[in-house]
């Protein structure tokens, strides 16, 4: 039987994170953490950190080594606005990535936590890898999208958050790793997962149709997505109509590609095939496209997709595509990337810009598009940045200063 939001509300929510600053990694080992930081604190010089809004955590925190995959949401209440960000992170002693949450009043200055959350209004680490040996997500987890299925108001009673995420296991694949140039990591086997929460902090996994608990499996031998499935970003189109955009590495064409699946309940999915492939020769995305983030334009109902474009030398830029219905006829909006790595010699994001998250912000007569992204710098150091395009049409994104 398909599970609906009302049925999911009856599930119990729990966490295996104990309270306080000591909590286990995925192998059950307890480590000592420092007290939560009130706000993110970029450590680079002012001239080289333009655009950075969220840096790695302090020493001994759960996200002190690596962060990325920002999923940013803005919610308007009766008397305030709140910004929530889910992201992946790992610490010095961690074997893989876990998922955390930060909050903000403006989407720029973020309050974070150095350890696991201990209450429904806390911030910090919110989800660990699975401890079940047979599961698809025992090595690392990264967020792809968060939807509120019962209400668009954060403070509404009975609101349910649905987290779509990528789960990795230990199996290494003989394909290019996903990173920037020479700092790419080995590609691990991955599948899409779903978890739900009543507060965005304590999550319960929903087992999909695959035996590992994933929502669905890779494609059959010879199909474009037969190696792995990553970055399951989901858009709610209407009642009984959800669309998932995900990517894989097409061995036949030796390119990354983005595909789509469709669902009536958000749990059972039917794949519809590829919607966007690598670009023309010598283009910024000739080696393929991946990590798509799709939004529906609040004005005309059309769809916009920001995505990672991978060049033949492994550089990562961000491209833009559009579709009238989100299902077919995706076309690039321009031949060039809409956002590129910094040209600053010491820039925190001068090696690559990845994992884009696009938001349309409309306040009265003011309108802007915000692009949150993972920036890759020297020695593979990562942070999260933001760029803004003013006006109703996406033109040029300028890094936040």
URZI-V922891 format. One record per residue. N is the residue number from 0. RES is the residue in one letter. PSI is psi in radians with two decimals (999 if undefined). BURIAL is + if it has 24 or more other C-alpha atoms within 12 Angstrom, else -. D_CENTER is the distance of its C-alpha to the mean C-alpha in whole Angstrom. Layout:
BEGIN
n->(N	N)
res->(RES	RES)
psi->(PSI	PSI)
burial->(BURIAL	BURIAL)
d_center->(D_CENTER	D_CENTER)
END
This chain:
BEGIN
n->(0	1	2	3	4	5	6	7	8	9	10	11	12	13	14	15	16	17	18	19	20	21	22	23	24	25	26	27	28	29	30	31	32	33	34	35	36	37	38	39	40	41	42	43	44	45	46	47	48	49	50	51	52	53	54	55	56	57	58	59	60	61	62	63	64	65	66	67	68	69	70	71	72	73	74	75	76	77	78	79	80	81	82	83	84	85	86	87	88	89	90	91	92	93	94	95	96	97	98	99	100	101	102	103	104	105	106	107	108	109	110	111	112	113	114	115	116	117	118	119	120	121	122	123	124	125	126	127	128	129	130	131	132	133	134	135	136	137	138	139	140	141	142	143	144	145	146	147	148	149	150	151	152	153	154	155	156	157	158	159	160	161	162	163	164	165	166	167	168	169	170	171	172	173	174	175	176	177	178	179	180	181	182	183	184	185	186	187	188	189	190	191	192	193	194	195	196	197	198	199	200	201	202	203	204	205	206	207	208	209	210	211	212	213	214	215	216	217	218	219	220	221	222	223	224	225	226	227	228	229	230	231	232	233	234	235	236	237	238	239	240	241	242	243	244	245	246	247	248	249	250	251	252	253	254	255	256	257	258	259	260	261	262	263	264	265	266	267	268	269	270	271	272	273	274	275	276	277	278	279	280	281	282	283	284	285	286	287	288	289	290	291	292	293	294	295	296	297	298	299	300	301	302	303	304	305	306	307	308	309	310	311	312	313	314	315	316	317	318	319	320	321	322	323	324	325	326	327	328	329	330	331	332	333	334	335	336	337	338	339	340	341	342	343	344	345	346	347	348	349	350	351	352	353	354	355	356	357	358	359	360	361	362	363	364	365	366	367	368	369	370	371	372	373	374	375	376	377	378	379	380	381	382	383	384	385	386	387	388	389	390	391	392	393	394	395	396	397	398	399	400)
res->(X	X	X	X	X	X	X	X	X	X	X	X	X	X	X	X	X	X	X	X	X	X	X	X	X	X	X	X	X	X	X	X	X	X	X	X	X	X	X	X	X	X	X	X	X	X	X	X	X	X	X	X	X	X	X	X	X	X	X	X	X	X	X	X	X	X	X	X	X	X	X	X	X	X	X	X	X	X	X	X	X	X	X	X	X	X	X	X	X	X	X	X	X	X	X	X	X	X	X	X	X	X	X	X	X	X	X	X	X	X	X	X	X	X	X	X	X	X	X	X	X	X	X	X	X	X	X	X	X	X	X	X	X	X	X	X	X	X	X	X	X	X	X	X	X	X	X	X	X	X	X	X	X	X	X	X	X	X	X	X	X	X	X	X	X	X	X	X	X	X	X	X	X	X	X	X	X	X	X	X	X	X	X	X	X	X	X	X	X	X	X	X	X	X	X	X	X	X	X	X	X	X	X	X	X	X	X	X	X	X	X	X	X	X	X	X	X	X	X	X	X	X	X	X	X	X	X	X	X	X	X	X	X	X	X	X	X	X	X	X	X	X	X	X	X	X	X	X	X	X	X	X	X	X	X	X	X	X	X	X	X	X	X	X	X	X	X	X	X	X	X	X	X	X	X	X	X	X	X	X	X	X	X	X	X	X	X	X	X	X	X	X	X	X	X	X	X	X	X	X	X	X	X	X	X	X	X	X	X	X	X	X	X	X	X	X	X	X	X	X	X	X	X	X	X	X	X	X	X	X	X	X	X	X	X	X	X	X	X	X	X	X	X	X	X	X	X	X	X	X	X	X	X	X	X	X	X	X	X	X	X	X	X	X	X	X	X	X	X	X	X	X	X	X	X	X	X	X	X	X	X	X	X	X	X	X	X	X	X	X	X	X	X	X	X	X	X	X	X	X	X)
psi->(2.35	2.48	2.22	2.86	-0.68	-0.65	-0.64	-0.44	-0.43	-0.15	2.59	2.52	2.37	2.95	2.61	0.27	2.10	2.84	2.82	-2.86	0.08	2.22	2.78	2.61	-3.02	-0.23	0.05	0.17	2.30	2.41	2.67	2.33	2.71	2.94	2.70	2.48	2.43	-0.61	2.77	2.57	1.54	2.42	-0.18	2.95	2.73	-0.69	-0.48	-0.12	0.32	2.22	-0.37	2.25	-0.15	2.04	3.08	2.78	3.00	2.96	2.42	0.03	2.90	-0.35	0.64	-0.23	-0.68	2.45	2.85	-2.91	0.91	2.31	1.85	2.34	2.49	2.24	2.32	2.12	-2.95	-0.58	0.18	2.86	2.54	2.45	2.31	2.47	2.16	2.48	2.85	2.70	2.87	2.61	3.14	-0.58	0.15	2.54	-0.34	-3.06	2.56	-3.13	2.40	3.08	2.44	2.77	2.75	2.77	-0.24	-0.01	0.13	-0.86	2.07	2.44	2.29	3.02	2.56	-0.15	-2.96	2.55	2.59	0.00	3.03	-0.07	0.26	2.92	2.71	-2.62	2.28	-0.26	2.28	2.93	2.76	2.53	0.01	2.15	-0.46	-0.07	2.81	-0.21	0.81	-0.24	-0.84	2.70	2.48	2.36	2.55	-0.64	2.62	2.18	2.55	1.97	-0.35	-0.29	2.71	0.16	2.23	-0.64	0.00	2.47	2.44	0.16	2.41	2.19	2.35	2.10	2.02	2.31	2.85	2.23	2.35	2.56	-2.95	-0.11	2.10	2.39	2.59	1.07	2.89	2.43	2.74	1.79	-2.88	1.96	-2.19	0.03	0.24	2.49	2.82	2.46	2.19	2.69	2.34	2.68	2.85	2.48	2.93	2.37	2.70	2.75	2.68	-0.19	0.03	0.04	-0.74	2.10	2.47	2.18	2.49	2.08	2.25	-2.93	-0.30	2.60	-0.36	-0.07	-0.15	2.80	-0.68	2.97	3.03	2.94	2.94	2.87	2.29	-0.28	2.76	-0.46	0.61	-0.21	-0.89	2.92	2.26	2.76	1.09	1.52	2.19	2.39	2.28	1.91	-0.66	3.07	2.17	0.31	1.70	2.50	2.29	2.25	2.23	2.95	2.86	-3.10	2.01	1.88	-0.50	-0.75	-0.14	0.81	2.66	2.56	2.75	2.30	3.11	2.54	2.77	2.57	2.63	-0.32	-0.02	-0.02	-0.79	2.21	2.59	2.14	2.47	-0.08	-3.04	2.56	-0.32	2.32	-3.07	2.76	-2.98	2.95	2.39	0.24	2.93	-0.30	0.55	-0.61	-0.06	3.07	2.54	3.04	0.97	2.59	2.09	2.37	2.68	2.16	2.17	-0.32	-0.85	-0.01	0.04	3.02	2.45	2.45	2.14	2.54	2.80	2.23	2.23	2.16	2.98	-0.38	0.17	0.01	2.58	2.18	3.03	2.24	3.01	2.32	2.85	2.68	2.52	-0.57	-0.07	-0.08	-0.70	3.11	0.73	2.29	2.50	2.40	-0.39	2.83	-0.48	2.81	2.58	-0.25	2.33	2.85	2.71	2.57	-0.03	2.30	-0.63	0.32	2.44	-0.35	0.63	-0.06	-0.36	2.69	2.22	3.11	1.02	2.57	2.05	2.32	2.40	2.10	2.09	2.04	1.72	-2.11	-0.10	2.40	2.39	2.80	2.28	2.38	1.92	2.54	2.84	2.20	2.43	2.21	-2.69	2.37	0.39	0.20	2.36	2.59	3.07	2.34	3.05	2.43	2.73	2.41	2.02	2.51	3.02	-0.45	2.45	2.07	-1.59	2.30	2.23	2.34	2.43	2.42	999)
burial->(-	-	-	-	+	-	-	+	-	-	-	-	+	-	+	+	+	-	-	+	+	+	+	+	+	+	-	-	-	-	+	-	+	-	-	+	+	-	+	+	+	+	-	+	-	-	-	-	+	+	+	+	+	+	+	+	+	+	-	+	+	+	+	+	+	+	+	+	+	+	+	+	+	+	+	-	-	-	-	-	-	+	+	+	+	+	+	+	+	+	+	+	+	+	+	+	+	+	+	+	+	+	+	+	-	-	+	+	+	+	+	+	+	+	+	+	+	+	-	-	-	+	+	+	+	+	+	+	+	+	-	-	-	-	+	+	+	+	+	+	+	+	+	+	+	+	+	+	+	+	-	-	+	+	-	-	-	-	+	+	+	+	+	+	+	+	+	+	+	-	-	-	-	-	-	+	-	+	+	+	+	-	-	+	-	-	+	+	+	+	+	+	+	+	+	+	+	+	+	+	+	+	+	+	+	+	+	+	-	-	-	+	+	+	+	+	+	+	+	-	-	-	-	+	+	+	+	+	+	+	+	+	+	+	+	+	+	-	-	-	-	+	+	+	+	+	+	+	+	+	-	-	-	-	+	+	+	+	+	+	+	+	+	-	+	+	+	+	+	+	+	-	+	+	+	+	+	+	+	-	-	-	+	+	+	+	+	+	+	+	+	+	+	+	+	+	+	-	-	-	-	-	+	+	+	+	+	+	+	+	+	+	-	+	+	+	+	+	+	+	+	+	+	-	-	+	+	-	-	+	+	+	-	-	-	+	+	+	+	+	+	+	-	-	-	-	+	+	+	+	+	+	+	+	+	+	+	+	+	+	+	-	-	-	-	-	-	+	+	+	+	+	+	+	+	+	+	+	-	+	+	+	+	+	+	+	+	+	+	-	-	-	-	+	-	+	+	+	+	+	-)
d_center->(29	26	24	24	22	26	26	23	24	27	25	25	22	23	21	23	22	26	26	27	26	26	24	24	21	21	24	26	27	27	26	28	25	26	26	23	23	23	21	19	21	21	23	24	27	27	27	25	22	22	18	17	16	15	16	16	18	22	24	24	21	18	15	18	18	14	11	8	4	5	5	9	12	15	18	22	24	28	28	25	22	19	15	13	10	8	7	8	11	15	18	22	23	20	20	16	12	12	10	11	12	14	16	18	20	20	16	17	19	17	19	17	19	20	20	19	20	23	23	22	22	21	18	16	15	15	14	15	16	18	22	23	25	24	21	18	15	18	17	13	10	6	4	3	6	9	12	16	18	21	21	20	21	20	23	25	26	24	21	19	15	13	10	9	7	9	12	14	18	20	22	21	21	24	21	20	17	14	15	17	20	22	20	18	18	19	17	17	17	14	14	12	13	13	14	16	17	20	18	15	16	18	16	18	17	18	20	20	23	22	24	21	20	17	17	19	20	20	22	26	28	28	25	22	19	22	20	17	14	10	7	9	8	11	13	16	19	22	24	23	21	18	16	13	12	11	13	15	18	21	24	27	26	24	21	17	17	15	16	16	18	19	20	22	21	17	19	21	20	22	21	22	21	20	19	19	20	21	23	27	29	28	25	22	20	23	21	19	15	12	8	9	8	12	13	17	19	21	24	25	23	22	18	16	14	12	12	12	16	18	21	24	24	20	19	16	16	14	16	17	18	20	21	24	23	19	21	23	24	21	23	22	22	24	25	23	20	19	18	19	19	21	25	26	27	26	23	20	18	21	19	16	13	10	6	8	7	11	13	17	19	22	25	29	30	27	24	21	17	15	12	10	9	10	13	15	19	22	22	18	18	14	14	11	13	14	17	19	20	23	25	24	24	21	23	22	20	21	20	20	23)
END
